[in-house]
Amino acid sequence: MDDLEYATIDDLLEWANGLNICRFEKSKRADGESIVVCAKPKVRIELGFGRFFESVPDVGGMRGVLLDTHDYRGDYSGGSFMSCDLDRIKESIERNAKKLGLIEQQLRLF
């Protein structure tokens, strides 16, 4: 994805699956917003788009990628952040996919 401002959910899906970490699919949140999700029972990583408030230094008003994680195995845990830096998003996907058991080894063989 060269320009987040004009990227579509299909672009985000293609980018996320191109990382070859885990398999993402298109989905919708309860509010109807399109997202991409990598999930197994009780764990998930969600990616979508958001926009920084104008008051945020350096990135105010810019569009970014939202990353949410959910872990319902035992006590609930999760996290969320937004970034314009796709390398940071990739690093978080890798870290969280490992922690949540979402890495698909077969994807990494090719």
BAPAFI-254607 format. One record per residue: residue number from 1; residue in three letters; x, y, z of N, C-alpha, C, O in turn. Coordinates in steps of 0.05 Angstrom, whole numbers, m for minus. Example, Ala and Ser with C-alpha at 12.3 -4.5 7.8 and 13.67 -1.06 7.14 Angstrom:
@lummi 1, seti ALA, n_east 264, n_north m114, n_up 156, ca_east 246, ca_north m90, ca_up 156, c_east 264, c_north m66, c_up 156, o_east 285, o_north m66, o_up 169 .
@lummi 2, seti SER, n_east 257, n_north m45, n_up 142, ca_east 273, ca_north m21, ca_up 143, c_east 258, c_north 1, c_up 157, o_east 268, o_north 23, o_up 161 .
***
This chain:
@lummi 1, seti MET, n_east 17, n_north m24, n_up 0, ca_east 0, ca_north 0, ca_up 0, c_east 18, c_north 25, c_up 0, o_east 33, o_north 30, o_up 19 .
@lummi 2, seti ASP, n_east 16, n_north 39, n_up m21, ca_east 34, ca_north 63, ca_up m23, c_east 22, c_north 87, c_up m9, o_east 37, o_north 103, o_up 3 .
@lummi 3, seti ASP, n_east m4, n_north 91, n_up m9, ca_east m16, ca_north 114, ca_up 2, c_east m40, c_north 106, c_up 19, o_east m61, o_north 99, o_up 8 .
@lummi 4, seti LEU, n_east m38, n_north 108, n_up 45, ca_east m59, ca_north 100, ca_up 63, c_east m85, c_north 117, c_up 59, o_east m107, o_north 107, o_up 64 .
@lummi 5, seti GLU, n_east m81, n_north 141, n_up 50, ca_east m104, ca_north 159, ca_up 47, c_east m124, c_north 148, c_up 27, o_east m148, o_north 152, o_up 29 .
@lummi 6, seti TYR, n_east m115, n_north 133, n_up 7, ca_east m132, ca_north 123, ca_up m14, c_east m135, c_north 92, c_up m14, o_east m147, o_north 81, o_up m32 .
@lummi 7, seti ALA, n_east m123, n_north 79, n_up 6, ca_east m123, ca_north 50, ca_up 7, c_east m152, c_north 41, c_up 14, o_east m166, o_north 54, o_up 28 .
@lummi 8, seti THR, n_east m159, n_north 18, n_up 3, ca_east m185, ca_north 6, ca_up 8, c_east m181, c_north m18, c_up 27, o_east m159, o_north m26, o_up 33 .
@lummi 9, seti ILE, n_east m203, n_north m28, n_up 37, ca_east m202, ca_north m52, ca_up 54, c_east m190, c_north m76, c_up 39, o_east m176, o_north m92, o_up 51 .
@lummi 10, seti ASP, n_east m195, n_north m77, n_up 13, ca_east m182, ca_north m98, ca_up m4, c_east m152, c_north m95, c_up m5, o_east m138, o_north m115, o_up m5 .
@lummi 11, seti ASP, n_east m143, n_north m70, n_up m7, ca_east m114, ca_north m64, ca_up m7, c_east m102, c_north m73, c_up 20, o_east m80, o_north m85, o_up 21 .
@lummi 12, seti LEU, n_east m116, n_north m67, n_up 42, ca_east m106, ca_north m75, ca_up 68, c_east m105, c_north m105, c_up 71, o_east m86, o_north m116, o_up 82 .
@lummi 13, seti LEU, n_east m125, n_north m119, n_up 61, ca_east m126, ca_north m148, ca_up 62, c_east m103, c_north m160, c_up 46, o_east m89, o_north m178, o_up 55 .
@lummi 14, seti GLU, n_east m98, n_north m150, n_up 22, ca_east m76, ca_north m159, ca_up 5, c_east m49, c_north m155, c_up 19, o_east m32, o_north m172, o_up 19 .
@lummi 15, seti TRP, n_east m45, n_north m131, n_up 31, ca_east m21, ca_north m125, ca_up 45, c_east m17, c_north m144, c_up 69, o_east 5, o_north m155, o_up 72 .
@lummi 16, seti ALA, n_east m37, n_north m147, n_up 85, ca_east m35, ca_north m164, ca_up 109, c_east m29, c_north m193, c_up 102, o_east m12, o_north m205, o_up 115 .
@lummi 17, seti ASN, n_east m42, n_north m203, n_up 82, ca_east m37, ca_north m231, ca_up 74, c_east m10, c_north m234, c_up 60, o_east 2, o_north m255, o_up 61 .
@lummi 18, seti GLY, n_east 0, n_north m212, n_up 48, ca_east 26, ca_north m212, ca_up 35, c_east 49, c_north m214, c_up 56, o_east 72, o_north m220, o_up 48 .
@lummi 19, seti LEU, n_east 43, n_north m209, n_up 81, ca_east 63, ca_north m212, ca_up 102, c_east 70, c_north m241, c_up 108, o_east 91, o_north m247, o_up 119 .
@lummi 20, seti ASN, n_east 52, n_north m259, n_up 100, ca_east 55, ca_north m288, ca_up 104, c_east 60, c_north m295, c_up 133, o_east 77, o_north m312, o_up 140 .
@lummi 21, seti ILE, n_east 44, n_north m283, n_up 151, ca_east 46, ca_north m289, ca_up 179, c_east 22, c_north m306, c_up 187, o_east 25, o_north m327, o_up 199 .
@lummi 22, seti CYS, n_east m2, n_north m296, n_up 181, ca_east m27, ca_north m311, ca_up 186, c_east m47, c_north m302, c_up 165, o_east m43, o_north m283, o_up 151 .
@lummi 23, seti ARG, n_east m68, n_north m317, n_up 162, ca_east m88, ca_north m313, ca_up 141, c_east m110, c_north m294, c_up 151, o_east m124, o_north m300, o_up 170 .
@lummi 24, seti PHE, n_east m112, n_north m271, n_up 137, ca_east m133, ca_north m251, ca_up 143, c_east m156, c_north m255, c_up 124, o_east m152, o_north m263, o_up 101 .
@lummi 25, seti GLU, n_east m180, n_north m248, n_up 133, ca_east m204, ca_north m248, ca_up 117, c_east m219, c_north m223, c_up 122, o_east m217, o_north m210, o_up 143 .
@lummi 26, seti LYS, n_east m235, n_north m215, n_up 102, ca_east m253, ca_north m191, ca_up 106, c_east m275, c_north m198, c_up 125, o_east m286, o_north m220, o_up 125 .
@lummi 27, seti SER, n_east m283, n_north m178, n_up 141, ca_east m305, ca_north m181, ca_up 159, c_east m317, c_north m153, c_up 164, o_east m308, o_north m134, o_up 152 .
@lummi 28, seti LYS, n_east m337, n_north m152, n_up 181, ca_east m349, ca_north m126, ca_up 189, c_east m352, c_north m125, c_up 219, o_east m358, o_north m146, o_up 232 .
@lummi 29, seti ARG, n_east m348, n_north m102, n_up 230, ca_east m353, ca_north m97, ca_up 258, c_east m383, c_north m95, c_up 262, o_east m399, o_north m92, o_up 243 .
@lummi 30, seti ALA, n_east m392, n_north m95, n_up 287, ca_east m421, ca_north m92, ca_up 293, c_east m432, c_north m66, c_up 282, o_east m456, o_north m65, o_up 275 .
@lummi 31, seti ASP, n_east m416, n_north m45, n_up 279, ca_east m426, ca_north m20, ca_up 268, c_east m426, c_north m19, c_up 238, o_east m432, o_north 1, o_up 226 .
@lummi 32, seti GLY, n_east m418, n_north m42, n_up 225, ca_east m418, ca_north m44, ca_up 196, c_east m392, c_north m36, c_up 183, o_east m389, o_north m38, o_up 158 .
@lummi 33, seti GLU, n_east m372, n_north m27, n_up 198, ca_east m347, ca_north m19, ca_up 187, c_east m332, c_north m44, c_up 177, o_east m330, o_north m64, o_up 191 .
@lummi 34, seti SER, n_east m321, n_north m42, n_up 153, ca_east m305, ca_north m64, ca_up 142, c_east m278, c_north m66, c_up 155, o_east m265, o_north m45, o_up 159 .
@lummi 35, seti ILE, n_east m269, n_north m90, n_up 162, ca_east m243, ca_north m95, ca_up 174, c_east m232, c_north m120, c_up 162, o_east m246, o_north m135, o_up 147 .
@lummi 36, seti VAL, n_east m207, n_north m126, n_up 168, ca_east m195, ca_north m152, ca_up 161, c_east m188, c_north m165, c_up 187, o_east m178, o_north m152, o_up 206 .
@lummi 37, seti VAL, n_east m192, n_north m192, n_up 189, ca_east m189, ca_north m206, ca_up 214, c_east m173, c_north m232, c_up 210, o_east m177, o_north m246, o_up 190 .
@lummi 38, seti CYS, n_east m155, n_north m238, n_up 228, ca_east m142, ca_north m264, ca_up 231, c_east m151, c_north m275, c_up 258, o_east m146, o_north m263, o_up 278 .
@lummi 39, seti ALA, n_east m165, n_north m298, n_up 257, ca_east m177, ca_north m307, ca_up 282, c_east m177, c_north m337, c_up 284, o_east m179, o_north m352, o_up 264 .
@lummi 40, seti LYS, n_east m176, n_north m347, n_up 308, ca_east m182, ca_north m374, ca_up 316, c_east m201, c_north m372, c_up 340, o_east m204, o_north m350, o_up 351 .
@lummi 41, seti PRO, n_east m212, n_north m394, n_up 349, ca_east m230, ca_north m391, ca_up 373, c_east m216, c_north m377, c_up 396, o_east m194, o_north m385, o_up 405 .
@lummi 42, seti LYS, n_east m228, n_north m357, n_up 406, ca_east m220, ca_north m341, ca_up 430, c_east m197, c_north m322, c_up 426, o_east m189, o_north m309, o_up 445 .
@lummi 43, seti VAL, n_east m185, n_north m320, n_up 402, ca_east m164, ca_north m301, ca_up 397, c_east m168, c_north m288, c_up 369, o_east m178, o_north m301, o_up 351 .
@lummi 44, seti ARG, n_east m160, n_north m263, n_up 366, ca_east m162, ca_north m250, ca_up 340, c_east m145, c_north m225, c_up 339, o_east m139, o_north m212, o_up 359 .
@lummi 45, seti ILE, n_east m138, n_north m219, n_up 314, ca_east m125, ca_north m193, ca_up 307, c_east m143, c_north m180, c_up 286, o_east m150, o_north m193, o_up 266 .
@lummi 46, seti GLU, n_east m150, n_north m155, n_up 291, ca_east m167, ca_north m140, ca_up 272, c_east m151, c_north m116, c_up 261, o_east m137, o_north m103, o_up 276 .
@lummi 47, seti LEU, n_east m154, n_north m111, n_up 236, ca_east m142, ca_north m88, ca_up 223, c_east m164, c_north m72, c_up 209, o_east m182, o_north m83, o_up 197 .
@lummi 48, seti GLY, n_east m162, n_north m46, n_up 211, ca_east m181, ca_north m28, ca_up 198, c_east m168, c_north m1, c_up 194, o_east m144, o_north 2, o_up 199 .
@lummi 49, seti PHE, n_east m183, n_north 18, n_up 185, ca_east m173, ca_north 45, ca_up 181, c_east m185, c_north 65, c_up 201, o_east m208, o_north 61, o_up 211 .
@lummi 50, seti GLY, n_east m170, n_north 85, n_up 208, ca_east m179, ca_north 106, ca_up 226, c_east m165, c_north 132, c_up 218, o_east m148, o_north 132, o_up 200 .
@lummi 51, seti ARG, n_east m171, n_north 153, n_up 233, ca_east m159, ca_north 179, ca_up 227, c_east m151, c_north 191, c_up 254, o_east m166, o_north 191, o_up 273 .
@lummi 52, seti PHE, n_east m127, n_north 201, n_up 255, ca_east m117, ca_north 215, ca_up 279, c_east m131, c_north 241, c_up 283, o_east m138, o_north 255, o_up 264 .
@lummi 53, seti PHE, n_east m136, n_north 249, n_up 308, ca_east m147, ca_north 275, ca_up 314, c_east m128, c_north 296, c_up 305, o_east m103, o_north 292, o_up 304 .
@lummi 54, seti GLU, n_east m138, n_north 319, n_up 296, ca_east m121, ca_north 341, ca_up 286, c_east m100, c_north 349, c_up 307, o_east m79, o_north 359, o_up 299 .
@lummi 55, seti SER, n_east m106, n_north 346, n_up 332, ca_east m88, ca_north 356, ca_up 353, c_east m64, c_north 338, c_up 358, o_east m47, o_north 345, o_up 374 .
@lummi 56, seti VAL, n_east m63, n_north 314, n_up 345, ca_east m41, ca_north 296, ca_up 350, c_east m16, c_north 307, c_up 335, o_east m17, o_north 311, o_up 311 .
@lummi 57, seti PRO, n_east 6, n_north 311, n_up 349, ca_east 30, ca_north 321, ca_up 336, c_east 40, c_north 303, c_up 313, o_east 38, o_north 279, o_up 315 .
@lummi 58, seti ASP, n_east 49, n_north 316, n_up 293, ca_east 62, ca_north 303, ca_up 269, c_east 42, c_north 288, c_up 251, o_east 46, o_north 288, o_up 227 .
@lummi 59, seti VAL, n_east 22, n_north 275, n_up 262, ca_east 4, ca_north 258, ca_up 245, c_east m25, c_north 267, c_up 246, o_east m43, o_north 254, o_up 236 .
@lummi 60, seti GLY, n_east m30, n_north 290, n_up 259, ca_east m58, ca_north 300, ca_up 262, c_east m72, c_north 301, c_up 235, o_east m62, o_north 313, o_up 216 .
@lummi 61, seti GLY, n_east m96, n_north 289, n_up 234, ca_east m112, ca_north 289, ca_up 210, c_east m106, c_north 267, c_up 190, o_east m121, o_north 262, o_up 171 .
@lummi 62, seti MET, n_east m83, n_north 254, n_up 194, ca_east m75, ca_north 233, ca_up 175, c_east m91, c_north 207, c_up 180, o_east m101, o_north 202, o_up 202 .
@lummi 63, seti ARG, n_east m94, n_north 191, n_up 159, ca_east m107, ca_north 165, ca_up 160, c_east m86, c_north 145, c_up 169, o_east m63, o_north 146, o_up 160 .
@lummi 64, seti GLY, n_east m94, n_north 126, n_up 186, ca_east m75, ca_north 106, ca_up 195, c_east m89, c_north 78, c_up 196, o_east m113, o_north 76, o_up 191 .
@lummi 65, seti VAL, n_east m73, n_north 58, n_up 202, ca_east m84, ca_north 31, ca_up 205, c_east m88, c_north 26, c_up 234, o_east m70, o_north 30, o_up 251 .
@lummi 66, seti LEU, n_east m112, n_north 17, n_up 241, ca_east m118, ca_north 9, ca_up 269, c_east m113, c_north m21, c_up 272, o_east m120, o_north m37, o_up 254 .
@lummi 67, seti LEU, n_east m100, n_north m28, n_up 294, ca_east m95, ca_north m56, ca_up 300, c_east m106, c_north m62, c_up 327, o_east m99, o_north m49, o_up 347 .
@lummi 68, seti ASP, n_east m125, n_north m81, n_up 329, ca_east m137, ca_north m89, ca_up 354, c_east m131, c_north m119, c_up 358, o_east m133, o_north m134, o_up 340 .
@lummi 69, seti THR, n_east m125, n_north m126, n_up 383, ca_east m121, ca_north m154, ca_up 390, c_east m141, c_north m162, c_up 412, o_east m147, o_north m145, o_up 429 .
@lummi 70, seti HIS, n_east m150, n_north m186, n_up 411, ca_east m168, ca_north m197, ca_up 431, c_east m160, c_north m225, c_up 439, o_east m155, o_north m241, o_up 422 .
@lummi 71, seti ASP, n_east m158, n_north m230, n_up 465, ca_east m151, ca_north m256, ca_up 475, c_east m171, c_north m264, c_up 497, o_east m171, o_north m253, o_up 519 .
@lummi 72, seti TYR, n_east m189, n_north m283, n_up 490, ca_east m210, ca_north m291, ca_up 509, c_east m203, c_north m318, c_up 522, o_east m221, o_north m332, o_up 532 .
@lummi 73, seti ARG, n_east m178, n_north m326, n_up 522, ca_east m169, ca_north m351, ca_up 534, c_east m164, c_north m345, c_up 564, o_east m143, o_north m334, o_up 571 .
@lummi 74, seti GLY, n_east m182, n_north m351, n_up 581, ca_east m180, ca_north m345, ca_up 610, c_east m188, c_north m316, c_up 614, o_east m209, o_north m307, o_up 604 .
@lummi 75, seti ASP, n_east m172, n_north m301, n_up 629, ca_east m178, ca_north m273, ca_up 633, c_east m175, c_north m258, c_up 607, o_east m156, o_north m263, o_up 592 .
@lummi 76, seti TYR, n_east m194, n_north m240, n_up 601, ca_east m193, ca_north m225, ca_up 576, c_east m169, c_north m207, c_up 575, o_east m163, o_north m194, o_up 595 .
@lummi 77, seti SER, n_east m155, n_north m205, n_up 553, ca_east m135, ca_north m185, ca_up 549, c_east m137, c_north m176, c_up 520, o_east m147, o_north m190, o_up 503 .
@lummi 78, seti GLY, n_east m127, n_north m153, n_up 515, ca_east m127, ca_north m142, ca_up 488, c_east m111, c_north m117, c_up 487, o_east m100, o_north m107, o_up 507 .
@lummi 79, seti GLY, n_east m110, n_north m106, n_up 463, ca_east m95, ca_north m81, ca_up 459, c_east m104, c_north m68, c_up 433, o_east m116, o_north m81, o_up 416 .
@lummi 80, seti SER, n_east m97, n_north m43, n_up 431, ca_east m104, ca_north m28, ca_up 407, c_east m85, c_north m6, c_up 402, o_east m76, o_north 7, o_up 422 .
@lummi 81, seti PHE, n_east m78, n_north m1, n_up 378, ca_east m63, ca_north 23, ca_up 371, c_east m67, c_north 30, c_up 341, o_east m76, o_north 13, o_up 326 .
@lummi 82, seti MET, n_east m60, n_north 54, n_up 334, ca_east m62, ca_north 62, ca_up 306, c_east m35, c_north 74, c_up 298, o_east m22, o_north 88, o_up 313 .
@lummi 83, seti SER, n_east m28, n_north 69, n_up 273, ca_east m2, ca_north 79, ca_up 263, c_east m4, c_north 84, c_up 233, o_east m19, o_north 71, o_up 219 .
@lummi 84, seti CYS, n_east 11, n_north 103, n_up 224, ca_east 15, ca_north 108, ca_up 195, c_east 39, c_north 93, c_up 185, o_east 44, o_north 92, o_up 160 .
@lummi 85, seti ASP, n_east 54, n_north 81, n_up 203, ca_east 79, ca_north 67, ca_up 196, c_east 72, c_north 37, c_up 193, o_east 68, o_north 23, o_up 213 .
@lummi 86, seti LEU, n_east 71, n_north 27, n_up 169, ca_east 64, ca_north m1, ca_up 164, c_east 85, c_north m20, c_up 175, o_east 78, o_north m43, o_up 181 .
@lummi 87, seti ASP, n_east 110, n_north m12, n_up 178, ca_east 130, ca_north m29, ca_up 191, c_east 122, c_north m34, c_up 220, o_east 125, o_north m56, o_up 230 .
@lummi 88, seti ARG, n_east 113, n_north m13, n_up 234, ca_east 104, ca_north m17, ca_up 262, c_east 80, c_north m36, c_up 263, o_east 78, o_north m52, o_up 281 .
@lummi 89, seti ILE, n_east 61, n_north m33, n_up 244, ca_east 38, ca_north m50, ca_up 244, c_east 47, c_north m79, c_up 239, o_east 38, o_north m98, o_up 252 .
@lummi 90, seti LYS, n_east 65, n_north m83, n_up 220, ca_east 76, ca_north m110, ca_up 214, c_east 89, c_north m122, c_up 239, o_east 83, o_north m145, o_up 245 .
@lummi 91, seti GLU, n_east 106, n_north m107, n_up 252, ca_east 119, ca_north m117, ca_up 276, c_east 99, c_north m126, c_up 297, o_east 102, o_north m146, o_up 311 .
@lummi 92, seti SER, n_east 78, n_north m110, n_up 301, ca_east 57, ca_north m117, ca_up 320, c_east 41, c_north m142, c_up 312, o_east 35, o_north m158, o_up 329 .
@lummi 93, seti ILE, n_east 36, n_north m144, n_up 286, ca_east 22, ca_north m168, ca_up 276, c_east 39, c_north m193, c_up 283, o_east 29, o_north m213, o_up 293 .
@lummi 94, seti GLU, n_east 65, n_north m191, n_up 276, ca_east 83, ca_north m214, ca_up 282, c_east 84, c_north m221, c_up 311, o_east 81, o_north m244, o_up 319 .
@lummi 95, seti ARG, n_east 87, n_north m201, n_up 328, ca_east 89, ca_north m205, ca_up 357, c_east 63, c_north m217, c_up 368, o_east 63, o_north m236, o_up 384 .
@lummi 96, seti ASN, n_east 40, n_north m205, n_up 360, ca_east 15, ca_north m214, ca_up 370, c_east 6, c_north m241, c_up 359, o_east m6, o_north m257, o_up 373 .
@lummi 97, seti ALA, n_east 12, n_north m246, n_up 334, ca_east 5, ca_north m272, ca_up 322, c_east 20, c_north m294, c_up 336, o_east 9, o_north m316, o_up 341 .
@lummi 98, seti LYS, n_east 45, n_north m289, n_up 343, ca_east 60, ca_north m309, ca_up 358, c_east 47, c_north m313, c_up 386, o_east 43, o_north m336, o_up 395 .
@lummi 99, seti LYS, n_east 42, n_north m291, n_up 400, ca_east 31, ca_north m293, ca_up 427, c_east 3, c_north m306, c_up 427, o_east m3, o_north m321, o_up 446 .
@lummi 100, seti LEU, n_east m13, n_north m302, n_up 407, ca_east m40, ca_north m312, ca_up 405, c_east m42, c_north m339, c_up 391, o_east m63, o_north m351, o_up 390 .
@lummi 101, seti GLY, n_east m20, n_north m349, n_up 381, ca_east m20, ca_north m375, ca_up 368, c_east m33, c_north m374, c_up 340, o_east m45, o_north m394, o_up 332 .
@lummi 102, seti LEU, n_east m30, n_north m352, n_up 327, ca_east m43, ca_north m348, ca_up 301, c_east m24, c_north m352, c_up 277, o_east m33, o_north m353, o_up 254 .
@lummi 103, seti ILE, n_east 1, n_north m356, n_up 282, ca_east 20, ca_north m359, ca_up 260, c_east 15, c_north m385, c_up 246, o_east 11, o_north m406, o_up 258 .
@lummi 104, seti GLU, n_east 13, n_north m383, n_up 219, ca_east 9, ca_north m407, ca_up 203, c_east 35, c_north m414, c_up 190, o_east 44, o_north m401, o_up 171 .
@lummi 105, seti GLN, n_east 47, n_north m435, n_up 200, ca_east 73, ca_north m444, ca_up 190, c_east 74, c_north m450, c_up 160, o_east 94, o_north m444, o_up 147 .
@lummi 106, seti GLN, n_east 52, n_north m460, n_up 150, ca_east 51, ca_north m467, ca_up 121, c_east 55, c_north m442, c_up 104, o_east 67, o_north m443, o_up 83 .
@lummi 107, seti LEU, n_east 44, n_north m419, n_up 113, ca_east 47, ca_north m395, ca_up 98, c_east 77, c_north m387, c_up 96, o_east 85, o_north m376, o_up 75 .
@lummi 108, seti ARG, n_east 92, n_north m392, n_up 116, ca_east 120, ca_north m384, ca_up 117, c_east 138, c_north m402, c_up 101, o_east 161, o_north m395, o_up 96 .
@lummi 109, seti LEU, n_east 129, n_north m426, n_up 92, ca_east 146, ca_north m444, ca_up 77, c_east 151, c_north m435, c_up 48, o_east 170, o_north m443, o_up 36 .
@lummi 110, seti PHE, n_east 133, n_north m419, n_up 38, ca_east 135, ca_north m412, ca_up 9, c_east 146, c_north m384, c_up 5, o_east 149, o_north m375, o_up m17 .
***
